Amino acid sequence: MALGYAPTGNATLRELIPVHQAGSQIELRLSNEYGDKPLAIGAATVATSSGVAAGVVAGTVTPLTFGGQSTVVIPVGGLAMTDPTPVSVQAGQTLAVSLFVAQPDLVTVHPCCQGPIVSYGTVNGGGNLTAATATAPFVYHSPWPAIVDALDVLQTGGNGSIVVVGDSITDGYHSTVRWTDVLQQRIDLLPVADQRSVVNEGITANTLTELPNDDSKKGGGEAGVARIQRDALTQPGVSTVVLLLGTNDLWFGASSAQVIAGMRQVIAAAHTAGVRIVGVTLLPRQTSPTEAWTPAQQAALMQVNAWILHSGAFDGVLDLGPVVADAYNGACVPTSMFPPYDSGDHLHPNATGETAMADAVNTTVLGMPVAPQVPEPLVTPTPGCSAEGV
């Protein structure tokens, strides 16, 4: 979650939640991180999505409780967990979570991208429609998730989850797919006993370190060093954290030493929690029509990437920077993004670039067998062109 948006009161929100792994019981985490007053949830349900807008399958609506009660008040900046609920779910299923917001509040949301619709709402004053199966009352829709911060699925013999902490590149900005979703597709092709859930904790404009001029107050969320506990290390079942942060720090003026110090801080926190942490090299970038990128910033990026690759500080490394560099089909400009992978702003990969990133992930680094790749357009690496460090 990254900021508060749109006052809501005496209304029902319905959130569509994809399920990555099968299980026999669920819990949901609700967030009032960016609300402006205590969030009063007057009723909550979970149901199977019908696949048509906000509609749900009749007969699947199940009430959710909080400490045995049907209501809960979440303080400003706080979180609340539902009680464990015996709902059998399957991988690939979509759940619809309905929340009756009884009193006016600034709803905590995750703003990002123009992706598929995942959030629906009634008009303010629409009342408690958490048990409604029809889609008609839910007149508002958004690609931004609201209030529901996490879905936990109880498994027997599960392998734990992979939590990816990142910025807009992981959030899917300027792309129709996210590299973490394509990675999940690859993992889902493994035998069930080897599968794991990939949890995307990307926030557009996020930084690794706390900087005076970053976007934390404008939607970029807390810096990675501050949110690592809440968003990654305290996720139930987490076994591996993947970190792809730092390029925004450099753009906001941080030095390579500051970014490396932030990475050391996050690595130490992960190890204290007994969690493996894998680093990802920063992607190539160049000046865009709206954002300058200087030679000094490029030099700092290369210093950070060299440290990620050669320091041994991370438990594993995914070298994804060279994967999207302009080092194919005879070109050799590794400090720039490969044009067919570029969304147009010379920073964010498009869908093909995000797919290439996901296909390049060595899943053995994440503690699982080699996963099949997702087909993508073939490119030919340029002979003799080294993209290490981009």
C-alpha positions as CSV (number, residue, x, y, z in Angstrom):
1,M,0.0,0.0,0.0
2,A,1.2,3.5,-0.8
3,L,-1.3,6.3,-0.2
4,G,-4.8,7.3,0.8
5,Y,-7.3,8.0,-1.9
6,A,-11.0,8.8,-2.2
7,P,-13.1,9.3,1.0
8,T,-15.6,6.4,1.4
9,G,-18.4,6.0,3.9
10,N,-21.5,3.8,4.4
11,A,-20.4,2.0,1.2
12,T,-19.2,-1.4,0.1
13,L,-15.9,-2.1,-1.6
14,R,-15.2,-5.4,-3.4
15,E,-11.7,-6.5,-4.1
16,L,-10.6,-9.2,-6.6
17,I,-7.8,-11.3,-5.1
18,P,-5.9,-13.9,-7.2
19,V,-4.9,-17.1,-5.5
20,H,-1.5,-18.5,-6.4
21,Q,-1.5,-21.7,-4.3
22,A,-4.2,-24.2,-3.2
23,G,-5.1,-24.5,0.5
24,S,-7.9,-25.3,2.9
25,Q,-8.0,-22.1,5.0
26,I,-7.4,-18.4,4.4
27,E,-6.7,-15.2,6.3
28,L,-6.8,-11.6,5.0
29,R,-4.8,-8.6,6.1
30,L,-6.5,-5.2,5.9
31,S,-4.7,-1.9,5.9
32,N,-5.5,1.6,7.2
33,E,-1.9,2.6,6.7
34,Y,-2.8,5.9,5.0
35,G,-6.3,6.5,6.3
36,D,-7.1,9.8,7.9
37,K,-9.2,8.3,10.8
38,P,-9.9,4.9,12.3
39,L,-11.3,2.6,9.7
40,A,-14.6,1.0,10.7
41,I,-15.3,-2.2,8.9
42,G,-19.0,-3.1,9.6
43,A,-19.0,-6.4,7.8
44,A,-16.8,-8.5,5.6
45,T,-17.2,-11.5,3.3
46,V,-15.3,-13.6,0.9
47,A,-16.7,-15.4,-2.2
48,T,-15.7,-16.9,-5.4
49,S,-15.6,-14.4,-8.2
50,S,-17.9,-15.1,-11.1
51,G,-15.4,-13.8,-13.5
52,V,-17.8,-11.0,-14.6
53,A,-17.0,-7.6,-13.1
54,A,-17.9,-7.5,-9.4
55,G,-20.2,-10.6,-9.6
56,V,-19.7,-13.6,-7.3
57,V,-20.9,-17.2,-7.5
58,A,-24.2,-17.7,-5.6
59,G,-23.8,-19.9,-2.5
60,T,-20.1,-19.1,-2.0
61,V,-20.4,-16.0,0.2
62,T,-18.7,-16.7,3.5
63,P,-18.6,-14.1,6.4
64,L,-15.3,-13.0,7.7
65,T,-14.7,-12.3,11.4
66,F,-12.1,-10.4,13.5
67,G,-11.4,-12.0,16.9
68,G,-14.8,-13.7,16.7
69,Q,-16.6,-10.4,15.8
70,S,-18.2,-9.4,12.6
71,T,-16.8,-5.8,12.9
72,V,-13.4,-4.3,13.5
73,V,-12.0,-0.8,13.8
74,I,-8.5,-0.4,12.4
75,P,-6.5,2.6,13.9
76,V,-4.8,5.1,11.6
77,G,-1.6,3.5,10.3
78,G,-2.7,0.1,11.5
79,L,-3.4,-3.4,10.1
80,A,-6.0,-6.0,11.0
81,M,-6.1,-9.7,10.3
82,T,-9.3,-11.7,9.8
83,D,-9.7,-14.9,11.7
84,P,-8.7,-18.1,9.9
85,T,-11.6,-19.0,7.7
86,P,-12.2,-22.6,6.4
87,V,-12.5,-21.8,2.7
88,S,-11.0,-24.3,0.2
89,V,-9.2,-22.5,-2.6
90,Q,-7.4,-23.6,-5.8
91,A,-4.4,-22.2,-7.6
92,G,-5.6,-19.8,-10.3
93,Q,-8.9,-19.1,-8.6
94,T,-10.0,-15.5,-8.0
95,L,-11.7,-14.5,-4.7
96,A,-13.9,-11.5,-4.2
97,V,-13.5,-9.8,-0.8
98,S,-16.3,-7.4,0.2
99,L,-15.9,-4.8,2.9
100,F,-18.6,-2.6,4.3
101,V,-16.9,0.7,5.3
102,A,-19.3,2.0,7.9
103,Q,-17.9,5.5,8.6
104,P,-16.2,8.0,6.2
105,D,-12.5,7.4,5.8
106,L,-9.7,8.1,3.3
107,V,-9.3,4.6,1.8
108,T,-5.7,3.2,1.7
109,V,-4.9,2.0,-1.8
110,H,-2.0,0.9,-4.0
111,P,-1.8,3.3,-6.9
112,C,0.1,2.3,-10.0
113,C,-0.9,1.2,-13.4
114,Q,-3.7,0.9,-15.8
115,G,-4.0,-2.8,-15.5
116,P,-7.1,-5.1,-15.1
117,I,-9.9,-3.9,-12.9
118,V,-9.4,-5.3,-9.4
119,S,-11.4,-3.0,-7.2
120,Y,-15.1,-2.2,-7.2
121,G,-17.3,0.0,-5.0
122,T,-20.8,1.2,-4.4
123,V,-21.8,4.9,-4.1
124,N,-21.3,6.4,-0.7
125,G,-24.4,5.8,1.2
126,G,-25.0,2.5,-0.6
127,G,-24.9,0.6,2.6
128,N,-23.8,-3.0,3.4
129,L,-23.9,-5.1,0.2
130,T,-21.2,-7.6,1.3
131,A,-23.6,-10.5,0.6
132,A,-24.7,-9.2,-2.8
133,T,-24.0,-11.6,-5.7
134,A,-24.9,-9.2,-8.5
135,T,-22.4,-6.7,-10.0
136,A,-24.9,-3.9,-10.7
137,P,-24.6,-2.1,-7.3
138,F,-20.9,-1.8,-7.7
139,V,-20.9,1.2,-10.0
140,Y,-17.2,2.3,-9.5
141,H,-14.2,0.3,-10.6
142,S,-10.4,0.8,-10.5
143,P,-7.2,-1.0,-11.4
144,W,-5.9,0.0,-7.9
145,P,-6.3,-2.5,-5.0
146,A,-7.8,-1.0,-1.8
147,I,-7.7,-1.9,1.9
148,V,-6.9,-5.6,1.3
149,D,-3.2,-5.8,1.8
150,A,-2.5,-9.6,1.8
151,L,-4.1,-13.0,1.4
152,D,-2.6,-15.9,3.4
153,V,-3.4,-19.5,2.3
154,L,-2.9,-22.3,4.7
155,Q,-1.1,-25.3,3.1
156,T,0.2,-28.6,4.4
157,G,3.8,-29.1,3.3
158,G,4.1,-25.8,1.5
159,N,7.5,-24.4,0.4
160,G,7.0,-20.8,1.5
161,S,6.7,-17.7,-0.6
162,I,9.0,-15.5,-2.5
163,V,8.5,-11.8,-1.7
164,V,9.8,-9.3,-4.3
165,V,10.4,-5.8,-3.0
166,G,10.8,-3.3,-5.8
167,D,9.7,0.0,-7.5
168,S,7.8,0.7,-10.6
169,I,9.7,-1.8,-12.7
170,T,8.3,-4.6,-10.4
171,D,5.0,-2.8,-10.1
172,G,4.4,-3.1,-13.8
173,Y,4.4,0.6,-14.7
174,H,4.1,1.2,-18.5
175,S,3.6,-2.6,-19.1
176,T,0.6,-4.9,-19.5
177,V,2.4,-7.6,-17.5
178,R,4.7,-7.7,-14.5
179,W,7.9,-9.8,-14.5
180,T,6.8,-11.4,-11.2
181,D,3.5,-12.6,-12.8
182,V,5.4,-14.2,-15.6
183,L,7.8,-15.8,-13.1
184,Q,4.7,-17.2,-11.3
185,Q,3.6,-18.7,-14.6
186,R,6.9,-20.4,-14.9
187,I,6.8,-21.7,-11.4
188,D,3.2,-23.0,-11.9
189,L,4.6,-25.3,-14.6
190,L,6.6,-27.2,-12.0
191,P,5.3,-30.2,-10.2
192,V,2.9,-29.1,-7.4
193,A,5.3,-30.2,-4.7
194,D,7.9,-27.7,-6.0
195,Q,5.6,-24.7,-6.6
196,R,5.8,-21.5,-4.5
197,S,3.9,-18.2,-4.5
198,V,5.5,-15.0,-5.8
199,V,4.3,-12.0,-3.8
200,N,4.7,-8.7,-5.6
201,E,5.6,-5.8,-3.2
202,G,6.6,-3.3,-5.8
203,I,5.6,0.4,-5.3
204,T,5.9,2.9,-8.1
205,A,8.5,5.7,-7.3
206,N,9.8,3.7,-4.3
207,T,13.3,4.2,-3.1
208,L,15.6,1.9,-1.1
209,T,16.9,4.6,1.2
210,E,15.1,7.5,3.0
211,L,15.9,10.7,1.1
212,P,14.6,14.3,1.7
213,N,13.4,14.8,-1.8
214,D,11.9,11.3,-2.7
215,D,8.3,10.6,-3.5
216,S,7.4,8.9,-0.2
217,K,4.8,11.6,0.6
218,K,3.4,11.6,-3.0
219,G,2.6,7.9,-3.5
220,G,6.0,6.3,-3.5
221,G,5.5,4.6,-0.2
222,E,8.0,4.2,2.7
223,A,11.6,3.5,1.7
224,G,12.6,-0.1,1.4
225,V,14.8,0.1,4.5
226,A,11.7,1.1,6.5
227,R,9.0,-1.2,4.9
228,I,11.1,-4.3,4.6
229,Q,9.7,-5.7,7.9
230,R,6.0,-5.1,7.2
231,D,6.0,-5.8,3.5
232,A,8.4,-8.8,3.4
233,L,9.9,-10.2,6.5
234,T,6.7,-10.5,8.5
235,Q,4.7,-12.1,5.6
236,P,3.6,-15.5,6.9
237,G,5.5,-18.3,5.1
238,V,8.2,-16.1,3.5
239,S,11.3,-18.0,2.8
240,T,13.1,-15.8,0.2
241,V,13.1,-12.0,-0.4
242,V,14.1,-10.6,-3.8
243,L,15.3,-7.0,-3.8
244,L,15.2,-4.8,-6.9
245,L,15.5,-1.2,-5.6
246,G,18.0,1.6,-6.0
247,T,17.6,3.2,-9.4
248,N,15.2,5.9,-8.0
249,D,17.7,6.6,-5.2
250,L,20.3,7.4,-7.7
251,W,18.0,9.6,-9.7
252,F,17.0,11.5,-6.6
253,G,20.7,12.2,-5.9
254,A,21.9,9.4,-3.6
255,S,25.4,8.2,-4.0
256,S,26.4,4.6,-4.8
257,A,27.7,4.4,-1.2
258,Q,24.3,5.3,0.2
259,V,22.5,2.7,-2.0
260,I,25.0,0.0,-1.0
261,A,24.6,1.0,2.7
262,G,20.8,0.6,2.3
263,M,21.3,-2.8,0.7
264,R,23.5,-3.9,3.6
265,Q,20.8,-2.7,6.0
266,V,18.1,-4.7,4.3
267,I,20.4,-7.8,4.0
268,A,21.1,-7.6,7.8
269,A,17.3,-7.4,8.6
270,A,16.6,-10.4,6.4
271,H,19.3,-12.5,8.0
272,T,18.2,-11.5,11.5
273,A,14.7,-12.8,10.5
274,G,16.2,-16.0,9.2
275,V,15.2,-15.3,5.6
276,R,17.3,-15.7,2.5
277,I,17.7,-12.5,0.4
278,V,18.5,-12.3,-3.3
279,G,19.7,-9.1,-5.0
280,V,18.8,-8.0,-8.6
281,T,21.1,-5.8,-10.6
282,L,19.7,-2.4,-11.6
283,L,18.4,-2.1,-15.1
284,P,20.0,0.2,-17.7
285,R,18.5,3.6,-18.2
286,Q,19.1,6.8,-20.1
287,T,17.7,10.3,-20.4
288,S,14.1,10.3,-21.3
289,P,11.8,13.2,-22.5
290,T,10.9,13.9,-18.8
291,E,13.9,12.7,-16.7
292,A,17.6,13.4,-17.1
293,W,20.2,10.7,-16.5
294,T,23.7,12.0,-16.1
295,P,27.1,10.3,-16.6
296,A,27.7,10.6,-12.9
297,Q,24.4,8.7,-12.1
298,Q,25.3,6.1,-14.7
299,A,28.7,5.6,-13.1
300,A,27.0,5.2,-9.7
301,L,24.6,2.6,-11.1
302,M,27.6,0.6,-12.5
303,Q,29.3,0.8,-9.1
304,V,26.1,-0.5,-7.3
305,N,25.7,-3.4,-9.8
306,A,29.4,-4.3,-9.5
307,W,28.9,-4.5,-5.7
308,I,25.7,-6.6,-6.1
309,L,27.5,-9.1,-8.4
310,H,30.9,-9.4,-6.6
311,S,30.5,-8.5,-2.9
312,G,28.9,-11.8,-1.9
313,A,26.7,-9.9,0.5
314,F,23.4,-11.3,-0.9
315,D,22.6,-15.0,-0.6
316,G,22.1,-15.1,-4.3
317,V,22.0,-12.7,-7.3
318,L,19.8,-12.4,-10.3
319,D,21.7,-10.5,-13.0
320,L,18.7,-9.0,-14.9
321,G,20.3,-5.7,-15.9
322,P,22.1,-7.2,-18.9
323,V,19.0,-9.1,-20.0
324,V,17.2,-6.0,-21.1
325,A,20.3,-4.1,-22.2
326,D,20.8,-3.1,-25.9
327,A,23.2,-5.9,-26.6
328,Y,21.3,-7.9,-29.2
329,N,21.1,-8.3,-33.0
330,G,24.4,-6.5,-33.6
331,A,23.9,-3.6,-31.3
332,C,26.3,-3.0,-28.4
333,V,25.1,-0.1,-26.1
334,P,24.7,-2.0,-22.8
335,T,24.1,1.2,-20.8
336,S,20.8,1.6,-22.7
337,M,17.7,-0.5,-22.8
338,F,17.1,-2.8,-25.9
339,P,14.6,-0.9,-28.0
340,P,12.1,-3.8,-28.4
341,Y,12.1,-4.2,-24.6
342,D,11.7,-0.4,-23.9
343,S,8.3,1.0,-23.0
344,G,9.4,4.3,-24.5
345,D,10.7,6.1,-21.5
346,H,14.2,4.4,-21.5
347,L,13.6,3.1,-17.9
348,H,10.6,0.8,-17.7
349,P,10.5,-2.4,-19.8
350,N,7.4,-3.1,-21.8
351,A,5.6,-6.5,-21.7
352,T,8.2,-8.2,-23.8
353,G,11.0,-6.8,-21.6
354,E,9.2,-7.9,-18.4
355,T,8.8,-11.3,-19.9
356,A,12.5,-11.5,-20.8
357,M,13.4,-10.5,-17.3
358,A,11.2,-13.3,-15.9
359,D,12.5,-15.9,-18.3
360,A,16.1,-15.0,-17.3
361,V,15.4,-15.7,-13.6
362,N,17.5,-18.8,-12.6
363,T,14.9,-20.4,-10.3
364,T,17.6,-22.5,-8.6
365,V,18.8,-19.2,-7.0
366,L,15.3,-19.0,-5.5
367,G,15.7,-22.5,-4.0
368,M,13.6,-24.6,-6.4
369,P,14.2,-26.7,-9.6
370,V,14.7,-25.1,-13.0
371,A,11.3,-23.9,-14.2
372,P,10.2,-24.0,-17.8
373,Q,10.4,-20.7,-19.7
374,V,7.6,-18.7,-21.2
375,P,8.0,-18.3,-25.0
376,E,9.2,-14.8,-26.1
377,P,10.6,-13.4,-29.3
378,L,14.1,-14.7,-30.0
379,V,17.0,-12.3,-30.0
380,T,20.7,-12.9,-30.8
381,P,23.3,-11.7,-28.3
382,T,25.8,-9.5,-30.0
383,P,29.2,-11.3,-30.0
384,G,31.8,-9.8,-27.8
385,C,29.4,-7.3,-26.2
386,S,29.7,-7.5,-22.5
387,A,26.7,-6.0,-20.6
388,E,28.0,-6.7,-17.1
389,G,27.3,-3.8,-14.8
390,V,25.3,-2.1,-17.6
